[in-house]
Amino acid sequence: MHLYPTQRKHNATRTALQFALAAVVLCLFLYAVSFVSAHADREQLEATRRAVNTALVSCYAIEGAYPQNIEYLEENYGLLVDSKRFYIQYTVLGSNVMPSFTVMRWGSGDHAAGR
């Protein structure tokens, strides 16, 4: 028993273990955020592809012909494309043949092909 309170000796191993555990938890958190973000990007790419396809089918059903460009779908059928994130490669094969299109992410090899 001590007459005065004594300070506990600081255990260096315990401190190092706590820092290592905190680093592992931080790495797992960053990995999870990255995984969720990548999944959301893929979903948005696929949703854009489906929206283009739906607008094409609607246009053909109403007008009896496919449009000559994507801008027509944006102006007349309410198609919204985030042009800062996605680029649509659109190839017209004829007024009565469904166009071929590919939705691509700017600066990336990711794409979703339509038709």
N, C-alpha and C positions, 0 to 999 in steps of 0.2 A: 504494500500500500504506500502511496506517495502523499506527502503533505500538500504538494502543489500539483495542479493538473499538468500532465506531460503531453507533449504533442506525439501523435502516432507517427511512426516512420512511414514515409511515403514509399509505396511499393511500385517500382519502375515497371515490373512485369505486368502488373494489373493495369497500369495506365496505358501501356503499349497495347494490351489486349482490348481495352475499351476503344482506343483509336482505331484499331484494326476492325473491330465490330462496326463502328460508325462508318468506316470507309466501305465496308461490304454492303451495309444497308443503303448508303448513298448510291453505290453502283447499281444495286438492284432497282432502286427507285428510278434512276436515269434510264436504265434498260427498259423498264415498264413504260415510261413516258414515251420513249422512242418507238416502242412496239405499237402502242396505241395510236401515235401520230401516223406511222406508216400505214396502219390498217385504215385509218380515216381517209388518208390520201387515196388509197386503192378504191375505197368505197365511193369517194367523190368522182374519181375517174370513171368508174362503172356507171354511176348514176347519170353522168353527163352523156355517156354512150347511149344509155336507155332513153334519155330525154330526146336526143337527136333522132333515134329510131322512131319513137312515138310521134314526133313532129313530122317526120317523113311520111309515115303511114297515114296520119291525119290529113296531110296535104293531098296525098294521092286519093284518099277516100272522098274528099270534098271537091277537089278540082279535076281529078282524073288524070293528073300528070305530076311528075316529081319536079321539084324546083331546080333551077340551074345553079343555085349557090346557097350557102348556109345563111347568108344575110337575109334572104327571102323568108326563111323559117323564123329568124329572129324578129323581123318586122311584122309578119302576118300571123304567126302561130305561137308567139310568146316564148320562144326558145331563149333561155338565158344561159350563156356560156361565160365563165370567168376567163376572159381573154388574157389576163395577166398570168394565169396558171396553166391554161390549156390551149392547144392549137388543134384545129380539126382539118385533116386532109380529106378533101371531098372530091370525088371523081364521078362525073356524070356520064352515064353509059347510053342514055336516051331518055325521052320524056316518059316512056312507059316501062322502063327498066329501073328497078330500085338502085339508086346511086351507091357506090362503095365509099365508105368513110372510115377514118381512123381518128380516134381522139388521143392526142399525145400530150404529155406534160412537158412544158418548156424546160429545157436544160436537163432532161432525163430520158432514159431509154424506155420508160414505162409508157405503155399504150394499151388501148382497148379498141379492137377492130369491130366494126359493124358490118352487118349483112353477111 
